[in-house]
């Protein structure tokens, strides 16, 4: 098993702050005097702010990158303020699985579109920092999911070949990115119904009770 690497998307896999993200987007729309469309969050979930803002806030693609970045950064500041106000917990089973990986010497990495400041804050809040060997964020890539760049960089960060990595994802674009990276993908049904995660190799309701042995068995990977 020493050749294996586990890569975790962040929101919807390690933590669930969908409500806080949706609230922060709503605050941004409100500040700009606009109504947030009902389907906005569902249609944009898993994408980088640099993909979302040009499409939904009236910027031409390739124009005014400074303004796009400024809006995106402000949205994330609103999100972090909400987290500090409300607190947060890791999703069921996450800590147990990460601790098992650490005990087995299998490295774990984050591969997420989330900005690094958000992940750093939540790692500190939940005491997860020491359980991850690598962290690749939206700040480290130029292409958002479904492009596989973030997962390929995450594999590099833990010195593992993509074909030996297992990705945990809840978003459709993330599942596609994991498959395009040549990795096995475990769908986690925190955002979408389990029966819709058909592009993943296996799908679970959450990681509660998941062990390295059970995951490898379900994926048909020899120990």
N, C-alpha and C positions, 0 to 999 in steps of 0.2 A: 504493500500500500504506500510505500515511501515515494512512489512516483506521482501520486495523486495530489491534486490541489482542488480546494473548494472555493468557489467565488460567489459572493452574496450581493445581490442587489440590496438596496438599503430600505427605502420606504415601501412598505407592503410586504417585506420579507423579514428584516431585522426589527423594525419598528413599524407602527401604523400611525402616521400623522396626517392621513388624508384630510381629516376634518380641519386641522390647523392650516394645511396648505390651501384648502379651498377658502377658508376664512381670510387668509392673507391675500389671495387673489381678489376676493370680494372687496377687501379694504382698498386695494390698489385701484380697481375699477371705480370705486366710490370716490376716491381722491381725485380721479381724473374726470369725474362727472358723467360716468357712463354706467350702463346696466350690464352686469355680467350675464351672458347667455346661459340658459339652463343647462345646456350640454357642454359648456366650456371645459369643465374640469375632466369629464370623462374623455373628451376628444383630445385633450392635451397631456393627459397623465403619462409620465415616463419620459417626456421630451425635455430638452434643455430650454432654459429661458430664451436663449438666442434663437431657438426655433419658434417658440410660442409668440414672443412679443411682436416680431415683424408681421406675422399673420393676423393677429387679433387686435393690435393697437395702431394700425394704420401706417406702419413704416414700410417703404419699398425695400425689397430684398437687396442687401448690400449697401443700404443707405444709413447714415448717421449711427454708426456702431457705438459711438460714445453715449448717445441718448438711450439706445437699447440696453447697453450695459448698466447705465445708471438706473433705469427703471427696474431691471432685473435684480440689481443689488438692493434696491429699496424694498422690493417685494420680499426678498429673503430676510431683510432686517425686521420687517413686520412679522414674518413667520417665526423668527427666533424670539422675538418679544412674546409671542403667544405661547411658545414652548416654555419659556421661563415663568410665565404666568400660570400655566396649567399643569406643568410637569409631564412626564412620559414614562412608559414602561416598555421593556423589550417584549416582543410577541412570544406566545407560548412555545417552549421547546428550544428557542434560539440559544440561550445561554448554555443549556445542557449539551447541545450539539457542539457548540464552539469549544466548550471545555473538554469534551471527548476528543475532538480533533487535536487539540493542544496536547492531550495526554498521549495520543498516538503518534505525535510528530508530523501530522498532516497540516500543512500551512493553509490558512484561510485568508482571503482577501475580500475587500469591498470593491465592487465594480458598479459605480452608480453615476447617474446624471446629476445627482445632488451636489451643490457647492460644498467645498471643503469646510468652510466655516460652520455650516450646519452639522456636518458629520462630526467635526471636532467637539462641538458643544454637546451633542447627544452622547458621544462616546464618553465624555467626562461625566455627564449626568448619570449614565447607566453603569459606569465602571467597566466598559468593554474594550478599552484601548489595548490592553495586553493580550487580548484574545485574537487580534488580527495581525498578521505579518505584513500585509500590504494593503494600501488604501489608494484607489484610483477614483477620482471624482470628476464632476463635470468641468472643473477648472483645468484638468489635465488632458483633455481631449479637444479636438477640433470638429469632430463629427459625432452627432448624437445618435442614439439608438433609433432605428434598427440597424444602423451601421455597427459592426462588431468591434470598433476600435477600443472602446472602454474595457471590454472583456479580454481582448488580446493584450492590452497594457497590464491588466490585472494579473494575467498569467505570467507575464514577464516579471512583475513585482514579486512574485513568489517563486520564480525560477522553475516554472512548470510548462511543459508543452501543452498547447491548447487541447489536443486530443485526449490528454489525461486529466482534464479539468471538468468539474461538475458545477453548473451554474444554477442558482436558485433565483427565480424570477416570478413576479406576479403580473407584469404588464405584457400585453401582446407584442409591443415593439421590442421589449427586452427578451422575450422568448425567441423572437426572430433573430435578434442580434446574437444570442447565445448559439443558436443553430448555425448561423452564418460564420461564427468563429470556429466551428468544428467541434463544439463541446456538447456533452450531455446536458440536458436541461430538465430541472425539476420545477414544474409549475406550482405556485403556491396560491391558493384560491382565496386571497384576502380582498382582492379588488374585483375580480371577475368570477362568475360561477365556475366551479371545477370542471363541469362538462364542456365548457367552451375552450379550455386550455389544451386543445387537441394537438397543437404543434409541439408541445413539450413531450419529452420522452415518458415521463410519468407526471401525475398531478396529485397534490395532497391538499387537504383542507387548510393545514398549517403545519408547523414543524413540531408540534407537541408529540412526544414519544418517538420522534425520528432518531435513529441511531445510524452510525456509519455502516454497520452490518446490514441493517434493513434497507438502507438506501442503495448500497452496492448490489444487494440481491435483487431489488426491484428493477434496477437498471441493467442487470445482467453483466455486471463487472466482477471479474475474478479478483479475489483478494491477493 
